[in-house]
Structures are given as structure tokens and as C-alpha cells.
Amino acid sequence: MIRNAFTEAFGIQHPIVQGGMQWVATAELAAAVSNAGGLGLISALTQPTPQHLADEIARCRKLTDKPFGVNLTILPSISPPPYAEYRQAIIDSGVTIVETAGSNPAPHVAAFKAAGVRVLHKCTSVRHAVKAQSLQVDAVSIDGFECAGHPGEDDVPGLVLIPAAARKLTVPVVASGGFADGRGLVAALALGASGISMGTRFMCTVESPIHQNIKEAIVQASERDTELIFRPLRNTARVAANTVSRKVAQVLSSGGQFEDVRDLVAGSRGRRVYELGDPDAGIWTVGQVQGLIEDIPTCAELISRILREARAILTDHLPALLQKASAPIPAGR
Ligand SMILES: Cc1cc2nc3c(=O)[nH]c(=O)nc-3n(C[C@H](O)[C@H](O)[C@H](O)COP(=O)(O)O)c2cc1C
């Protein structure tokens, strides 16, 4: 049992969060994670309208009586979704936990806080984490360069970013990007975080609503099988390496503009990947941690395994190392 300021503040049993995932984080997945004692999050913008989000929240509530939340990703867009209406749907539905992500959560935090919603803000740099803390968020999730999705433009991996954030913040820090097992959880705690958030690992579980072929593709893939796209546009995204992402990266790095890749990166194509199970149908998001993923467990199996592994490391493996270190070194060696 690992309890700390984060689990207390968010009312969860284990310090394990399922990050928001477009097209993946539906009520089934969020409820499965929450039922297993973690924090499941529904992705707001996977739902086409605020009313659909309200319905999805109601569906999740039927699937679990444990705390769950909603991820609201705020991205720059030519025709932005009605964020204020999504925010109101979250508040009206009585959800008490929100993960904000994508850009400055300032326009939303005050309304959430006034409604008694706890805010976990996800970002990719210490300066943005400090800014979010000044807005009174309740915790910060920090995504290292290895993460799936948008790692930002600083390219600082978790091994440096997590302790750098923990050193500067007083609110709990959740380590995100590259976590899949008990070793990762213990490492995150050692680096000063209060818990872990996982995207790719939860995407490859029984309850994840994507096609079985894609889960199996994740199991087969190595840590080298991701591609960074949109680098020249300063909107970097880490996605699965496939024929489409390699083409996008090549067009943009040789001077192409967004217009030249618009059709290749269309969300509708990416969605087909998950629906049809064709990993080359479009752009889809995945992290380097896929190289550590070897199976497709239920969320309950996964969370209990992570806790079991973490406990064994903390109570057996590391103490045994300390004992060895304090034993006298035999002469002549
Ligand atoms: C398929 C997929 C879709 C994602 N979509 C979103 C999203 O819409 N909003 C968001 O804030 N993060 C999104 N993420 C990022 C995750 O919430 C999380 O920060 C990231 O996966 C952590 O890295 P990991 O995959 O190594 O665990 C997505 C990740 C995946 C794998």
C-alpha cells in the first residue's frame, strides 16, 4: 500500500493514473482503472459534443463507484472545440477530478476550483509546472521526452525532468512518460514524484477499446519504434513509426508545410487504425515504453502486478543491496 499526499488529495487507493488518451480513454477503460484502485480518466474531446461527454460520464458512473476524472486537452486549433461548454458539462456532471493538458489551463482552473473540482495539470516543463502551481492546481503531472503524444520542445527526459519539477513544486508531482511496471513506480518515487501516470501501458490492456491487432503491434514493437512528427512546426508529437509517420516527418523536414501533410495526419485516418486494426492506416500515438510491454493484461492485473513488483523492490531487492554494501569487502578483491 503506497499512500501519500497525492492519493489522499485525490481520494484514490494507489498512486497510478491513466492519462487522457484521444479515442482510447472511454468510460470502459477509465472505470476499469478506477475499479482497480487507480485514477481512470475519460478523454473529453473523444466525445463529439459536451452532451456526449455528459452521457459518457454517466455511463462511467454506472461502471464504477470509485473516483474517476476527465481529461480536458486544450490545444491550439484553427476552429477550437467549445472548451467552455465541455468544462461546464464536466462541472454539471458532478465529476470531482480533472486532468488539464495541452496548454495554459488558466482559463479553466478558477471555474473548476470554484465548483470543488480537483485539478491535475499535465505539462512538459518545470516552468509550466511552476506556473500551473501558481494557478492553484492540486497536483502536476510532468511528461518526460519519452512520453507518447506531445513531449514539448525541450527534449528533457524524465530522469532529469521529474526531480527538477519535484525540487521546485510543493504540490504533488505525478511522473508521466515511460512508465509500465513496478520498477518505474519505485524509480518515480525515488525521483521525488508521488505517483505515476501511464498512457501506452493502459492502451495495451484488455479493457482498452482499440483493435486487438494494435495491442499486439505494441507488444511486438521495440522502444525504437516511435517517430517524432511536427518538429519543424514546434508542435512535436511522438507517434508510432509507420509508413505514414515516416512520410510526414520526411515531408516536413525537407521544407514542407502543414498543408502538405494535412491529409496524412487527419484524425479520421488515425481513428481507423484503432477501429480496423491496421497499424499503417494513419497516425497513432504511442510511447517509447512500448519496448517494455510484453502482454495484454486486464487493468486490475496490471495494477496489482505493478504494486507487487514495487513492494518486492522496496522490501527485498534494495534492502538486500544495502546489506551487501555494508558487509566487509573480502581481502584481495
Ligand atoms: C493513444 C494516446 C492518445 C493520447 N491522447 C492524449 C490526449 O488527448 N490528451 C493528453 O493530454 N494526453 C494524451 N496522451 C498522452 C497520455 O495521457 C500520457 O501523457 C502519455 O501517454 C504518457 O506517456 P506513456 O505513453 O509513455 O505512458 C495520449 C497518449 C496515447 C498513448
The ligand as a MOL file (V3000), in Angstrom:
LIG
                    3D

  0  0  0     0  0            999 V3000
M  V30 BEGIN CTAB
M  V30 COUNTS 31 33 0 0 0
M  V30 BEGIN ATOM
M  V30 1 C -3.1820 6.8220 -27.7810 0
M  V30 2 C -2.8140 8.0040 -26.9190 0
M  V30 3 C -3.5640 9.1600 -27.0050 0
M  V30 4 C -3.2470 10.2540 -26.1880 0
M  V30 5 N -4.0640 11.3700 -26.2340 0
M  V30 6 C -3.8600 12.3490 -25.3170 0
M  V30 7 C -4.7680 13.4280 -25.2150 0
M  V30 8 O -5.7420 13.5270 -25.9760 0
M  V30 9 N -4.5480 14.3690 -24.2650 0
M  V30 10 C -3.4930 14.2850 -23.4130 0
M  V30 11 O -3.3650 15.1450 -22.5420 0
M  V30 12 N -2.5910 13.2980 -23.4930 0
M  V30 13 C -2.7630 12.3210 -24.4100 0
M  V30 14 N -1.8920 11.2690 -24.4650 0
M  V30 15 C -0.7290 11.2520 -23.5470 0
M  V30 16 C -1.0180 10.4510 -22.2770 0
M  V30 17 O -2.0510 10.9950 -21.4990 0
M  V30 18 C 0.2380 10.3830 -21.3670 0
M  V30 19 O 0.6540 11.6960 -21.0170 0
M  V30 20 C 1.3820 9.6800 -22.0910 0
M  V30 21 O 0.8920 8.5530 -22.7690 0
M  V30 22 C 2.4520 9.2500 -21.1070 0
M  V30 23 O 3.4560 8.5470 -21.7610 0
M  V30 24 P 3.4810 6.9290 -21.8500 0
M  V30 25 O 2.6510 6.5910 -23.0250 0
M  V30 26 O 4.9110 6.6190 -22.0310 0
M  V30 27 O 2.8970 6.3890 -20.5760 0
M  V30 28 C -2.1460 10.1840 -25.2990 0
M  V30 29 C -1.3750 9.0100 -25.2430 0
M  V30 30 C -1.7050 7.9280 -26.0330 0
M  V30 31 C -0.8720 6.6750 -25.9410 0
M  V30 END ATOM
M  V30 BEGIN BOND
M  V30 1 1 1 2
M  V30 2 1 2 3
M  V30 3 2 2 30
M  V30 4 2 3 4
M  V30 5 1 4 5
M  V30 6 1 4 28
M  V30 7 2 5 6
M  V30 8 1 6 7
M  V30 9 1 6 13
M  V30 10 2 7 8
M  V30 11 1 7 9
M  V30 12 1 9 10
M  V30 13 2 10 11
M  V30 14 1 10 12
M  V30 15 2 12 13
M  V30 16 1 13 14
M  V30 17 1 14 15
M  V30 18 1 14 28
M  V30 19 1 15 16
M  V30 20 1 16 17
M  V30 21 1 16 18
M  V30 22 1 18 19
M  V30 23 1 18 20
M  V30 24 1 20 21
M  V30 25 1 20 22
M  V30 26 1 22 23
M  V30 27 1 23 24
M  V30 28 2 24 25
M  V30 29 1 24 26
M  V30 30 1 24 27
M  V30 31 2 28 29
M  V30 32 1 29 30
M  V30 33 1 30 31
M  V30 END BOND
M  V30 END CTAB
M  END
